[in-house]
Structures are given as C-alpha cells and as structure tokens.
C-alpha cells in the first residue's frame, strides 16, 4: 500500500509539473516576438503636436495622453468624479493612475481588463490577491501584471482606503457593450503592439486558425488617442459561438454550467462578477491562469474543477460565446 501511495504521489507531482509547464496561449497573452539581433532601431523624435478627438473640446499631446500620473480625460462628463488614486495614481511610489490603462470609464483594453461594473467585494479581493502573491500571470513576460510597476506592484502600494475608493468608483458604472464579436475564416494580418493586435497596412488576410483575434475598432483612436469611446472587434472561428454556448449553458457533460455562479444572464451574482460581453482575450488569460495554478485567490477554488477538464479549444469557444452575449 505504501509503494502504491508513493507511486500515486509521484504521478500527481509529475502531472502538475507538466501542466505548469504548458506554454500560455499565444493569442491571449499577445507577447511580441523578440527583436532581431543587431543595432537597435533609431527612435523617432517625440511627437509634441496637439491631438484632437471630436466631439471632445480638449486637445492633448501624446505625452499628456499617456501620462502615468494624470492621463488625459477626453470626456469627463461620461463618468463620475474620479478619486485621486484613479485619476492621478501616486508618483512617489510609481503607482500609475487606474485611468491610464483601464480608462476613466473602466472599459479597459485587450491587454488589460475591463473593470467597470465589477462587484466591490470582488474588486477588493482581486487587488489583495495581487498584493498577497495569490494572483500573477502564467506568462512571465506579461509586464503589466508581473513586471515592474505592473498590477502586482500597484496592488502592494495601495492602501485599503485607496482600494475601496477605486472599487466603489468603477463598480458604480455598469458594464455596457464594448466588444463586437464576428465569426470569420480569415482575419487581417496583424502586428503586436503594446499587447494588442493592430492590423498591418494593406488588405492582406490570413486564416484565423484556432484562435481569437481581438483588435481595436479604430486602431489610431485606441493606440494613439486612448479613446474611451472606441471599442474592440473580436474575430472568432466559424462555429465557435454555437459550441461555446452549449458548454456555457449545459456544461456539455464536462463542467458546471457557467450560469450557476455567474447568473443565468452571465451578468454576475452577488460578489461573483459578470462575464457577459467582456474581452475574450482577458477571459482566456484568466481561465488559463487558473488552469495552470498562476491564479489562486479566494474564488479560484470554485473555478479550478471547471477549467481542469477543458481543452484549449473548448476554453476558446466558451470565451467566444460569452463575449458575444449582450451585457
């Protein structure tokens, strides 16, 4: 019996090690390829011209738009008054303003998270998970989580009061449509910039394969202007929405139906967040992080049995469907 138990333990450790070594899903984490060897490319001169974004009455330079400690707010009438930690961050501790990455309206972008409408308790717990080492990215190169001044460092620098203020601010704004999901067999050829897919010049296309390609509706508005009114397109494989719907609604004989915890309409249930209409790239990263053990917070224990039996393709189908649901 002792030998059998020892064999089982060794087998479990081996299985966990293999699982932990599974490479993250490239299209979800979207890490750019390493630069070619040789002399670094010459950097262009800083763009100091004033940018406009009608109907906003304001003008900002690119430096002002991307200021980590007080980024441009094109449409202040679109949201409540921001707490200081959301608007300006804390320069003394290199804690960037929440509104820089997640926008003043909490919509976020492909490379981070949409945080508007999250339950306050869940929001605070998530920050504490980052702070206490229970949440990181399975992709070591995911700099806005694992890197210097990423979410782990930001969470460690926040006080309990600052966490509460940010959670209540973003939680007061409902999540509204932001992602347009399109089934297709081909997609524009892309480059990776700042964790986002950006279409290359020209009209070249390529097979979508077994992936989701999420990209800004208007790349210039997103990449350069950080337009909080310009959302995203998610190109998904043909048939993936229908397959995902079956898994989400019934479990497909493998998992618990998602609505049991996230609500029948997938818009959340108590402290459990809504997932309808949110970024498929973000949701895929979270499923993968939980599957391989990179995310281990308070609510993750409920999700681990769900993600454990799912294949990469099944997870892709799930997030394709969930993103297509009107929030």
N, C-alpha and C positions, 0 to 999 in steps of 0.2 A: 504493500500500500504506500509506503514511504517513497519507494522508487517511482511509483505511478504519479504521486503528488508532485514529486520533483520534476518529472517529465512535463506535467501539465503546466507548472510554473514557468519552466524554461520556454515552453511553447508560447505561453501568453506574453512573456517578455519579448520573445523574438517577433511575435505578431505585432506588438505595439511598436517595436523599433522599426519594422518595415513600414507600418502605417505612418509613423512620424517622419520617415524619410521620403514619403511620397512628395514629388515636386508640386508646388502650388499651381493652380490652373492659370496658365499664362494670360488669357484674355481678361480674367477678372482682376488680377493684380497689376497687369499692364506696366511692367518694368521695361524701360527702353534697353536696347542692346548696348553692350559696352562699346565705347568709341574706338575707332580704328587706331592702331598704333601709329606714332609719328608726332609731329609738332602739333600742338593744339591750334584749333581754328581761331583766326583773329576775331575778336569780339566787336560787334558794331558799336558805333558811338551811341550814348544814351539818347533816347527819344524824349525830348523835352517839350514837344508840341502839346497843345491843349486838345483834349478829346471831348467830343460831344456825344450824347445819347438821347436824342429826341424821344419823348416829349419832356425829358428832364431839363430844367432850366440851368443846370450846372455844367461846368467844364472842369476837367481834371487832367493832369499829366499822368503818364503811365506810372511814375513813381508814387504819385498820390493815390492812384487806383489800387496799387499793391502795397501800400504802406502797412507793415505788420502791426503797427500800434496806432491805428486810426485810418483804416482804408476808406476810400470814397463810398459815400452813401448816395446813390443816384436818385432814389425815390423814398425820402424819409416819411412821406405820407402813407406808404404801403405797410407800415409796421408800427407797433407801439414804441415808446421811447426806450432806447437801449440802455441797460445797465452799463456801468463803466467797463466792466470786465468783458462784456460783449462788444462794446464799441471800440475800446482802446487797448484792452489787454493790460499787461504790466511789463513795461520795458525793462525795469530793474532786474527782473528775473527772466527776461527774454521769453515771456509768455505772450504769444501772439493773440490778437483780438479774435474772438469766436467768429465775428462777422467777416473776417478776411476769407477764410476757407468755406464756411457754411453759409455765407451771405447774411445780410441783416434779416432776411425773411426766413432763414433756416432751411432753404431749399437744397443747398449743397450742390456738389458736382460729382461726376463719375468717380473721381479719385478719392473722395472722402465720403461723407454721409449726409443724407437729408435728415435734419433733426427737428424740424417743426412738427408739432403735434405729438411728440413722444410723451408718455406719462412722466410726471415729475419724479416719482419714486424710481422708475426705471432709468431715467436720465442720470440721476444722482448715483444710483448703484453702478451704472456703467463707468462713470468717472472714477468712482472708488475702486472698481476692478482694474482700470488702467493704473491707478495710483498704487495699488497693493500687489501688483505683479500677477494678477489673475487674467489679464487680457493683453495680448500682443498680436502681431500679425505672424502668420505662418511663413510669410515671405520675408526673410531677414532684410531685404533691400527696400521694403516698404517704408520709406523715410518719414512719411507724415504720421506714422504710428511708432515705429521702432527707433527712428533716428533722432539726432539732437534736435530739440525744440519740437518734437513730434507730440502726439497725443499723450504718450506716457509721461513725458517731461512736463507737459502742460498740466495734466491732472495732479502731478506731485506738487506743483507750485500754487494750486488753487486752495483757498480756504473753504471751509464748509459753507460759509455765507455766500461766497462767490459761486460755488456750485449751485446753491439753492436759487440765487438770482438768475443764473443762466438757465437753469431747468424750468423755472416758472415763466421766464420770458419766452423761450422757444415753445414750451408746452401750451401756451395760451393761443398760439397761432395754429389753425387746423392745417393738416396736410391736404393739398389740393393737386390736381393733375399737373405733372411735370415731365413725365416720360411718355413718349409716343412709341408704341411697340408695333413693329412691322415685320411680318413673316416674308422671307425672301430666300432665293437660292444664291444670289450674288450680292456683294457689297462693294462700295468704293474702296480702292486701295488706300491704306492709311499709314500715317506715321504716328509714333507715340511721343506726346509732348506733355510733360507735367502729369503723367498718369492718365491722360485722356487719349482717345483715338481721334486724330484730326485728318480729314481727307486730304490726299495729295492733290496737287494741281492737275488739271485734266480730268477726263472722264473714265479712266481705266477702272475696271471692276475685276473681282476675283471671287471664287466660290466661298461661301460663308463657312462651309465645313461644319464641324461640331462645336460651334462657339456662338457667343452673343457679342455683337459689335455695337457698343454704346458710344455715341458721338454727339457733339452739340448740334442743335438745330441750326445755329448760326455760329460757326467757329470763331469768327472775328469778335462777335459780341461776347462770347464766353471767354476765349483765350486772352484777348487784349483788354476788353472793357469790363469784364466781370459783371455782365448784365444780369441782374437778379430776376429779370422777366423773361429771359431766353432759356428755354429748357433743352431737353435731350431727345434723341431718337435712339431706340434700341432695336437693331436688326437681329432677328432670331430665325433659326432654321424653320422651314416649312413643316408644319405638323407639330411643332414643339409645344404650342399653346394648348392644343387639344390633349396631348399626352400629359402635360403638366396639370391640366385641370382635373384629370382623372385621379392623379396621385394626391393632389391637394384636397379634393372633395371626399375621396373614399379611402385614401391610403394605399390603394392598389394591392391590398393583401400583404403589404410590407411594413407600413408605418401607420401611426395615428393620423387621422385627418387633421389638417392644419387648423381648421376652424374650431376644433375643440379648445384650443388655447388662445388663438388669435381672434376668435369671434367668427360667427357664421359668414359675416361680410368681409372678414380679414382686416377690419378696421380697429382691432385691439379689444382687449377685455380686461378691465381693471388696470393693474400695473404692467400687463403684458402688451407690448407695442403693436400698433397696426403695421401691416406689411403691404397692404394693397397699394399699387401704383408707385412703389419706390424703386430705386435704382437696382436693376438686376445684377450689375457688377458688384455693388456693395453687398447685396444679399448673398450672392455666390461666395464672396470672400468670407462672410460670416459662417455660412454652412461649412465651408472647408476648414476654417479656423477651429470650429467646434469639433469637426470630424477627426482632426489630427491632434487635438489637445492644446492648441495655442490659445484658445479661449476657454476659461474655466471659472466663470463668475457664478453668481448666486442662481441665476435661472438656467445656466447651461446644462445642469444635470437633467433637466426635463428634455432638452434637445438632443443630447448625446444618443439615446436609444433611437431617435428619429433619423438622425443623419448616418448612423453606423452602417445600416444595410444599403444605403443609397449609392448608386454609381454616379460618376461624374456627369454622365448624360442625363440621368434622372434628376439630379440637382439642377442642371441647366434647364430642363423642361419645367421644373417647378418654378424657378425664378422668372422664366419667360411668361408663364401664365400669371403669376402673382403680380408682376409688373404691369400686365395688361388690364388688370381689374381697376375700375374707376374708384378712386379713394373717397 
